[in-house]
Every structure is written in C-alpha cells, then in structure tokens.
C-alpha cells in the first residue's frame, strides 16, 4: 500500500512538472502597437511572449525605467516600491483567446496598459489577496499619457472600461524574490491554477538604478 501511494505521488509530481513545462517565455522582438506614441516612447522596444501548449497566452512590454517610492520598506501587505498610478508596462492578448483578469472578468483581445495600484483596504475586498499590490489594465484609447495617475479613484475609473464593467481590471502581483533572476521566466502554480510571469523592472531612486524583481499573474483568477 505504501509503495502504491508513493507511486501515485510520483505520477502526480510528474504531471505537475509537465503542466509547468507547458508554459514558456521567449523574447518578442517587436514594439507594441495600438498605443499612443507617448506611451510607446517609455516602453522597451522589445517584449516577452508567454505561451502554453495551446498557443500564445499574452505578450508583455515593460517600461524602460520607473521612479520608486523614496526610502521604501516592504510591509506585511505591500511588497513593491512602486508609486500608485505609475505606468509599468502593457499586455496584449491574441485573437481567439478567452482571457480574464484576476477577478475572472472577461477581457477582449487586444492591448492594455498596465499601471500599479493598491487594493483598497476595506471589507469589499476581503479574501481577494493577502497583499495589496496589483496592476490594473487600462484601455489604450483612454490611457494615452505615461504620466502617473496619482488619484486612485481616477485610476480605477480609467481601468474600469478594460473589462466592460464598473470594476477595474486587475492583475495580482506576487511578492518578489529576494534576489533578481537572470532574464525573464514563467512558472505555473498547479494548486491555484495560476501562470506567473517574472522579470526585472529597472527602478530609479534619484540617479540610482535599482533592479526590481517582479512577478505578475498573467493567467488565472482568485478563488475568493
């Protein structure tokens, strides 16, 4: 009996590894289209393509650099030193897919800007995530300037059109690793059914450049 249980565990582990191996990330040597010239100017000219065995999940471009909160120290629920409303990048979904945000809201194929936001610390969002770090997706025809959107209400209103609802389109940021990795990576959380893209943002603190390891859930939704 014990050997049979061990065999089942081994089979399950192999299946999980196989599922994880289905996710890949590769360089995308093209600039994003469908964005304003001002927004494109602050994004890297090449991006990343995340795929699984069925095809492309999404393409992502990151900003060239972004200002950081001065003297930031991570707390129990806020792990990233990014200013709220700051442009972080852009995400594009291919035709024929059925993408959703982290709340499970359906998203249309096409490109969206990504800005950093904090989940409201109120009773309406209990159970969504243990931390408050999120990105919000915004329609490119409305989000045409790269400048920071400081007012959270304006940011959430800007994002609400992405999913065609009154709620912002959100992407969970998983707490970053202690050290930055080399290049981009993708992983799969089989228990929660989440695909996680990992890369390094270049933060600016004054004239100093700092690597900011970043983990974004690009596929999957909350169970809350």
Buried (B, 14 or more C-beta within 10 A) or exposed (E): EEEEEEEEEEEEEEEBEEBBEBBEBEEBEEEBEEBBEEBBEBBBEEBBBBBBEEEBBBBBBBBEBBBBBEEBEEEEEBBBBBBBBBBBBBBBBBEEBEBBBBBEBEBEEBBBBBBBBBBEEEEEBEEBBEBBBBBBBBBBEEBBEBEBBEEBEEBBBBBBBBBEEEBBBBBBBBBBEEEBEEEBBBBBBEEEEBBBBBBBBBBEBEEEEBEBBBBBBBBBBBEE
